Amino acid sequence: MREYADIKETLETRKDRSAWDKGVTIYALELLEEYAERAAYEGRQAANTAEFKEWLKNGASDWDQYSWGGSSLIYNSDIAERLCCPSELKKTRNGERRPNSREEWLDTQARALRQAAGRLTRAAF
């Protein structure tokens, strides 16, 4: 596994153009901070990618449970602000309306967290 500073630098130097990609990177940086706290508590780094992914979820069975359980943002407006461009924010009235017909904002956040975990795992290993 790469060093914490190298992983953080890799994530921070990404050239994200869309609001979605920028939001996913912010989630990845937050997950990295939580991972660092867990590694300090455990006194070691994760042994492999499977353990790394489990530590990122912080006890949740999947990213839906992580999102709906309140382990990340909890307000629709905060999630919308992080993941949407200005025109999408206007269309959803800053998160008052659902993001699409199939999801709630917490489902959208779970999808973003899943992508962030993948991005973080690729940067770490």
C-alpha positions in Angstrom: 0.0 0.0 0.0 1.2 3.5 -0.8 1.9 6.1 1.8 -0.9 8.4 3.0 0.7 11.5 1.6 1.1 10.0 -1.8 -2.5 8.8 -1.9 -3.7 12.3 -0.8 -1.6 14.0 -3.4 -2.8 11.7 -6.1 -6.4 12.5 -5.3 -5.8 16.3 -4.9 -4.0 16.6 -8.2 -6.8 15.0 -10.2 -8.1 17.2 -13.0 -11.8 16.7 -12.3 -14.0 18.8 -14.6 -17.6 17.9 -13.7 -19.3 18.6 -10.4 -19.9 14.9 -10.0 -16.3 14.0 -10.3 -15.2 16.8 -8.0 -17.8 15.6 -5.4 -16.6 12.0 -5.7 -13.0 13.2 -5.1 -14.1 15.1 -2.0 -15.8 11.9 -0.7 -12.6 9.9 -1.4 -10.5 12.4 0.6 -13.0 12.2 3.5 -12.8 8.4 3.3 -9.0 8.6 3.3 -9.1 10.7 6.5 -11.4 8.2 8.2 -9.1 5.3 7.1 -6.1 7.1 8.5 -7.9 7.4 11.9 -8.7 3.7 11.8 -5.2 2.8 10.9 -3.9 4.9 13.8 -6.4 3.2 16.2 -5.4 -0.2 14.9 -1.7 0.6 15.0 -1.2 -0.8 11.5 -2.2 -0.4 7.9 -4.8 -2.6 6.2 -3.3 -5.9 5.2 -4.9 -6.1 1.7 -7.5 -4.5 -0.5 -10.4 -6.5 1.1 -9.5 -5.3 4.5 -9.0 -1.8 3.2 -12.5 -1.7 1.7 -14.0 -3.0 4.9 -12.2 -0.3 7.0 -13.5 2.3 4.6 -17.1 1.2 5.2 -16.6 1.6 8.9 -18.8 -1.4 9.9 -21.5 -0.9 7.3 -22.4 -3.8 5.1 -22.5 -1.7 1.9 -22.4 1.9 0.7 -26.2 2.2 0.9 -26.1 1.3 4.6 -23.2 3.7 5.1 -25.1 6.5 3.4 -28.5 5.9 4.9 -26.9 5.2 8.3 -25.7 8.8 8.6 -22.0 8.1 8.2 -21.6 10.8 5.6 -23.8 13.8 4.7 -27.4 13.6 5.8 -29.2 16.6 4.4 -30.4 16.5 0.8 -29.3 20.1 0.2 -25.7 19.3 1.3 -25.5 16.2 -1.0 -27.0 18.1 -3.9 -24.5 21.0 -3.4 -21.6 18.6 -3.4 -22.6 16.5 -6.5 -24.5 18.9 -8.8 -23.6 21.6 -11.2 -25.5 24.9 -10.8 -28.1 24.0 -13.4 -28.9 20.7 -11.7 -29.1 22.5 -8.4 -31.7 24.9 -9.8 -33.6 22.0 -11.4 -33.8 20.1 -8.1 -34.4 23.4 -6.1 -31.2 22.8 -4.1 -32.1 19.3 -3.2 -35.8 19.8 -2.4 -36.7 17.6 -5.4 -35.4 14.1 -5.9 -32.3 13.8 -8.1 -34.1 11.4 -10.5 -37.2 9.2 -10.6 -35.3 6.1 -9.3 -33.3 7.5 -6.4 -33.4 9.6 -3.2 -30.5 11.9 -2.5 -29.0 9.3 0.0 -29.0 6.7 -2.8 -27.2 9.1 -5.1 -24.7 9.7 -2.3 -24.2 5.9 -1.9 -23.4 5.7 -5.6 -20.9 8.5 -5.3 -19.3 6.9 -2.2 -19.0 3.6 -4.1 -17.1 5.4 -6.9 -15.0 7.3 -4.3 -14.0 4.0 -2.6 -13.0 2.6 -6.0 -11.0 5.7 -6.8 -9.3 5.6 -3.4 -8.5 1.9 -3.6 -6.9 2.4 -7.0 -4.8 5.2 -5.7 -3.7 3.2 -2.6 -2.7 -0.1 -4.2 
